[in-house]
């Protein structure tokens, strides 16, 4: 799993689901915050039809953190909203995942099950949306 895929899964997982699973792994490493956690804003950009010109959609709240482990591994975490602990936890997991011996455990025992949960939530939301789908069609008068 790539670092960006790992970051995506961690940021989309609610902290209430992430924290107990991380604790269950028993990979507690002493760390020091290098930056933050701090709350800021980020500009969200969009495209019409995903192909048109980019435009500024608006701003959203973003929390970021950077931590370093005793061995010098540097981890970063970003999450939408104002959850300081969530951003720090993502940064800690990112730093630990840079160590070869921990990466396999983190990806296999933490990230993979969380990715499955996200996929299941997405599939359920898609099924719910599909159930309310309305097909519009044009009726032509026969003259």
C-alpha positions in Angstrom: 0.0 0.0 0.0 1.3 3.5 -0.9 1.7 6.2 1.6 -1.0 8.3 0.0 -3.5 5.4 0.1 -2.6 4.9 3.8 -3.2 8.6 4.5 -6.5 8.5 2.7 -7.8 5.6 4.7 -6.6 7.1 8.0 -8.2 10.5 7.3 -11.6 9.0 6.2 -11.8 6.8 9.3 -13.4 8.4 12.3 -11.0 8.8 15.3 -13.5 6.8 17.4 -12.8 3.8 15.1 -9.1 4.4 14.6 -7.9 4.9 18.1 -9.0 1.6 19.6 -7.6 -0.4 16.6 -4.3 1.4 16.9 -4.1 0.7 20.6 -4.9 -2.9 20.0 -1.8 -3.2 17.8 0.5 -2.3 20.7 2.8 -0.2 18.6 3.2 2.7 21.0 6.2 4.7 20.1 7.5 7.8 21.9 7.1 10.7 19.7 7.5 14.5 19.7 5.3 17.0 17.9 7.3 19.0 15.3 4.4 21.0 14.1 0.9 21.4 15.6 -1.5 19.9 15.8 -3.0 23.1 14.4 -6.2 24.1 12.8 -6.4 26.1 9.6 -8.3 26.5 6.4 -7.8 25.1 2.9 -9.2 26.2 -0.3 -11.4 23.6 -2.0 -11.3 23.7 -5.8 -13.7 22.0 -8.2 -14.2 21.4 -11.9 -17.5 21.4 -13.8 -18.0 17.9 -15.1 -14.6 17.0 -13.8 -13.1 18.3 -17.0 -13.9 22.0 -17.1 -11.9 24.9 -15.8 -11.0 24.8 -12.1 -12.8 27.2 -9.8 -12.6 28.0 -6.1 -15.5 26.2 -4.4 -14.9 27.6 -0.9 -12.8 27.0 2.2 -12.9 24.1 4.6 -11.4 23.6 8.1 -8.3 21.4 8.1 -6.2 20.1 11.0 -2.6 19.1 10.5 0.2 17.7 12.6 3.8 16.5 12.1 5.6 14.2 14.6 9.0 12.7 14.8 10.0 9.4 16.4 13.2 8.8 18.3 14.8 7.3 15.3 14.2 10.4 13.2 11.2 9.1 11.2 8.9 12.1 10.3 5.2 11.6 9.9 2.5 13.9 8.8 -1.3 13.9 9.3 -4.1 15.9 7.8 -7.8 15.6 8.5 -10.8 17.7 7.7 -12.4 19.4 10.7 -11.0 20.3 14.0 -9.9 17.0 15.6 -6.4 17.7 17.0 -6.0 14.2 18.3 -7.0 12.6 15.0 -4.4 14.6 13.1 -1.7 13.7 15.6 -2.6 10.0 15.5 -2.5 10.0 11.7 1.0 11.6 11.8 2.2 9.0 14.4 0.9 6.1 12.3 2.5 7.6 9.2 5.9 7.9 11.0 5.7 4.3 12.3 4.7 3.0 8.9 8.0 4.3 7.5 9.8 1.6 9.5 10.0 -1.6 7.4 9.2 -4.0 10.3 6.1 -2.1 11.3 4.7 -1.2 7.9 3.5 -4.7 7.1 1.7 -5.0 10.4 0.1 -1.5 10.1 -1.0 -2.2 6.5 -2.3 -5.7 7.2 -3.8 -5.4 10.6 -4.9 -1.7 10.6 -5.2 -0.2 7.2 -6.7 -3.1 5.3 -9.7 -3.7 7.6 -10.3 0.1 7.8 -10.2 0.3 3.9 -12.8 -2.5 3.8 -15.0 -0.6 6.2 -14.8 2.5 4.0 -15.6 0.5 0.9 -18.6 -1.1 2.6 -19.9 2.3 3.8 -19.5 3.6 0.2 -21.3 0.6 -1.3 -24.2 1.0 1.2 -24.5 4.7 0.4 -24.5 3.9 -3.3 -27.2 1.3 -2.8 -29.3 3.8 -0.8 -28.9 6.4 -3.5 -29.7 3.9 -6.3 -32.9 2.9 -4.5 -34.2 6.5 -4.8 -33.0 7.0 -8.4 -35.6 8.6 -10.8 -35.3 8.0 -14.5 -36.6 10.9 -16.5 -37.7 10.4 -20.1 -39.5 12.5 -22.7 -42.8 11.5 -24.0 -43.6 12.5 -27.6 -47.1 13.1 -28.7 -48.1 11.0 -31.6 -49.7 13.3 -34.2 
